[in-house]
Amino acid sequence: MKNRLKKSLYVCGMLMMPQTYRLFSRGGRKGFSLAPAIAIFGCDPTEAELFEATAPGFGASVRMTPEPPDGKNAALARGCLCASVGHKAPVSAQTLEALAREGVRYLSTRSVGQDHIDEAAAKRLGIVVENTNYAPDGVADYTVMMMLMAVRRTESVLMRARIGDFRLEKERGRELRDLKVGIVGAGRIGRAVIRRLRGFGCAPVVWERGQATGGTYQDLEDLLKGSDVVTLHLPLCDETRHMLDRRRLSLMKPGALLINTARGGLIDTPALVEALENGRLGGAALDVLEEEEGIFYTDCRGKTDENPWLRRLRGLPNVMISPHTAYYTGRALRDTVEQTFLHCAAFERSR
């Protein structure tokens, strides 16, 4: 059994830490069994294939749908203690009530953030909510890529080259080693960004809600005033929503660049648009936006009802927008699937 289990974990691209493996392998295959199944909502074909390939190693079975959970499809989870959801659609109180009626007591989200789930309702219903902390490297790589593209105005260069305009930009690019980079949030992803920036010769300054290690700590407002580039790496909650509001955006160094690969709600979007349009900020690279639900992950070509703030951002030459894709790597998906099984097994064993 142990060899078969190890082989199944290699399908996920990594072998679990030995102490974790021993914890769940005691008692053989029966010890892994997740009865009767895990209900997987919002599962795309690649995820579905990986869930099916990985489930036997945990003695588990899965029930899957590509649709996010709602009152109509909650019956998929009938009799399941555990369910898994993606981050692409909100999970409302009504949806949680429907899942609870079907027997769900544990909800795993295949994301680091949990802000798309009504956690107050989950607590009231007795549903435990937990995220999956996939490796931070993919998001950290993407963040640094966006920084480099922003400081070298790469999007403008490439767009002009596509139409045959090979003249140099009027404004020269800058080098990261010459810039002061401010890291707002020094959790796993923020620290991974710091490690990468040091390879470029940067000495980042850091703000964290509790004074973090990994860089030179600064007060948030001092960081905003002095940084040439500011990158956000915080979860979205009541405390952090619109933390970059009109007042704080006005404190930023004139011409500074803002990078956000965390959550759109960290920034007051109208205030950001204003700061970009009036030239206060030098540019922004955004992988996340407020009210991105129903826009990102869909084909919006030809639609005339585009979000007005998104339309204005897309019209600015110094703004880059990508559709919440920083996390989207094969390694992160493998981590997420494996952690879903591990967390569900741990919950069932704890009961």
N, C-alpha and C positions, 0 to 999 in steps of 0.2 A: 504494500500500500504506500509506504513512504516513498519509494522510487517513482510510482505512478503519480503521486501528488507533486513531487518535485518537478516531474516532467510537465505537468499541467501548469505549474507556476512559471516555468520557462516560456510557455506559450504567451504569457503576459509580458515577456521581455525582461523579467527580473525575478530573482529568488528572494523570498521573504527572509527577514532577519532570523537567525537560528532560534532565538528565544520565542519569537512569534510563532514560528513553525511548530515548535515543541508544544506550545500552549494549545494549539488547535488540533494537533495530530493525536493527542492522547485518546485512547479508546478506539483508534482506527477510523474507518469510514463512517461508522455510525456517529462518532463524535462530531463530524462535520455536518451532518444532515440538517438542512433547514426545512422544517416541516410547515406547511406542505410545499411552499414555493415562495419566491420573491416576485412581487409584481413590479415590472419595470415600465415606467411611463416616459413618453417623449423620447423613444429609443430609435435612433436612425439606423440604417442598414449595417454600417460598420460596427456600431456599438452592439447591435443584435448578434452579429457574427461572433464578436469577441465574448459576449456574455454566454452564448451557447457553447463556445469552445472551452471556457473556463469553468462553467458550472459543475461538470462531473468531478473535478478535482476537489470540490467542496461538498460532494454528495448532495448537491442542490439541484433544484429545477427552477426554471424561470417562466413567467408569463409576460409577454411583451406586447406593447402597442407603440406605434410611432406618435400617437396623439398624447398631449399633456393630460393630466388627470382632470376630470370634472365630474359633475353629478351623474352624467350619462354612462361613463365608462368605468366608474369606481368599482363596479361589480367584478372587474378583472382581478381585484385584490381580495375577493371573498374568501375568508378563511386564512388569509396570510397575515402573519404578525408584522412582516416587514415589507415596505415598498420603497422604490427608488424613483426620483424625479430629476429632470434636467433643470437648467436655469433659464430656459428660453421663454417660459410662460409663468405668470404668477400662480401661486397655489393659495387660493382664498379660504376664508373660514368655511364657506359653504362646501368647498371641495374637501377640506379636512373633515368636516362633519360626515360627508358621504363615505370617505375612507374609513373613518372610525366605526361607522355602522357595519362595515364589511369585516371589521376585526383588526384593522391596522393599528399597531401600537408603536411602531418605529418607522421614521421616515428619513431616508438617506438622500441627500441631494448631491448630484454629480457635479459639484462646484465647490469652490472655496467659500464664496459668499452665500448667505442665507436670507438676504433681504427680500427675495421673491416669495418667501413663505410667511404667512401670517403666524408668527411664532407665539403670539399671545393666545390665539385660538387653539393652536396645537397644545400649549400647556394646559389650557382649560379642559381640553378633550383627553388629556393623558397620553398624548403622542410625543415621544421623544424625537427631536430633530437633531441631525448631525450632518456635518459636511464631510467632504473627502479632500484631504490635503495632498493633492498630487504634487510631484516635484516642482519647485518654483522655476526651474531653469528655462522652460519654454517661454514663460511670460517675461522673465528677466532678459532673455535674448531679444525678444520682440521689442521690449522697452528701449534697450540700447540701440537697436536698429532704427526705431522711430526718432530717437535723439539725433543719430548720425544723419538721417535723411533731412531732419529739420535744420540742423546747423549748416548743412551743405546745400539746402534748397533743392534736394534731389528730385522731388516730384515735378517742379517747374522745369528743371533741366531735361528730364525724360519726356515730358509732354511736348516740349519744343522740338526735341530731337525726332519724335515720332512724325512731326509734320515737316521735317527737313530743315529746321532752323538750328544750325550748329554754332551760332555765335555764343560767346561767353556771356554769362549773366553780368549785369552791370555791377551787382554787389558781390564781392568776394565771399567765399565760404569761411567758416571758422573751424578751429580745431578744438576737440574736447579738452585737451590738456591746458588750453588757455582759458577755459571757462569755469566758473563756479557753479557746481551742480548741487541743487538742494533736493534731498530725499525726504518726502513727507510720508512717514510711516516706515518703520524699520522692522517689519515682521520677516517671514521667510523670504518673500519675494523682494522686499526692499533690501535686505542684506545681500541677496544674490545679485541685485543690480549694483550694489556698492562694490562687491568683489570684481565684477566685470569692469566697472569704471576705473578701478585702480590699474587695470591693465592698459588703459589709455593714458595713464599719467595724471588722472584726476584725484583730488582729495575731497570727496563729497562732504557736505555738511548735512546734518540729520536732525529732523524733529520727529519725536514720537510722543504719544500721550503719556507714557512713562519713559523717563530718560533712557534711551536705547543705547546699546553698544554697537560698534561697527563703523562709526564715523564720528566726526566732531559734532557734538550736540550744540544746537542753537535754538533759541526761542523762535516760535513759528513766524512772528512778524519780522524779526531780524532776518530770518532765512529768506522770506519773500522779498524783502528790500534789497538784499545783497546778491541773490542768485541770478545767473544768466539763464539757467535752465531749471525748472521745477518739475519734478515727477511725483505723481501721487500713487501711494501703495497702502491704502487704508480700506477697511471694510466699511460698508454703508450702514449706518444706524442713526438713531435720533441725534446723537452727539456729533456725528460727522456730516450729516446732510447739509449741503450748501455751505460747507466750511469755507470754501472759496466763494464768498459773496462779493457784492459790489465793493464794499469797503476794503476787503483783503486783496481783491484783484487790483485795486487802485494803489496798493502799497508795493506791488511788484515793480521791479526794476524796469524802466522804460526799455522796450525792445526785447524783453525776456521771452523765452519760449516756455510753453506749458505742455506737459506730456501727461496723458491719463490712460492707463491700461487697467485701472481698478474698477470703479463704478461711476457711471455718469452723474448720479445724484450728488457726488461730492462737490460739484461745481454748479453755481447758479447760472444756467445757460443764457438767459437774456443778458445778464451782466457780462458774461464772457463775450458774447457777440458784440456788445457795445464796446468793450475794451479792444477787441480786434478791429472793428470797423473804424474807431477813432484813432487807431495807430498807437495806442498805449502799449499793447503787447506786440511783440514781433512775429508771433505765430503760435500755432497749437497743433499738436498731433494727438488725435483722439481715437482710441479703440472702443470707447464706450460713450454712450450719450443718455441723457434723461429721456424717458419715454421711448426707448429704443424698441420696446416690445411691439411686434407687429410690423416693424420696419426691417430690422436686422434679421437675417436668415430667410428673407423672402425676396422674390424678384419684383422690384418696384419699377422696372422700366415701363414707361408709358403711362404711369399713374399721375394724375393731376392733383391729388389731394395730399401732397407731400407736407410733412411737418414744416411749418414756416421757419422755425429756428434752424432746422437741418438744411433747408433750402438756402438760407442766408450763409450758413457756415460753408456749404459746398460751393458757394459763389466767391469765396475769398481765396486768393491765390496763395496765401501763406498758411492755409489750414489743410491738414491731411486727416482723412476719416477712413477708418476700416471697421468692419462689422463685428466687433467683439470677438476677435479671432486670435488674440494673443495666446490663449490657452490651448489652441487647437493643434496639438501635435500627437503623433502616434504614441509616444512615450507617456504623455499625460493621460491619454485614453486608457492605456493598459494599467497605469497606476489607479485610475478611477474605478475601473471595473473590479480590480482585485480588492481595493479597499471597500467597495460596496459589499462584497461577499464577507470579508473579514469583520466589518462592523455589524452586519446583520447576524453573523454567527455569534459574535460576542454578546449582542443583545439577547439572543435566544438563550444562550448559556447562563446569562445573569438572572434569568427569571426563575 
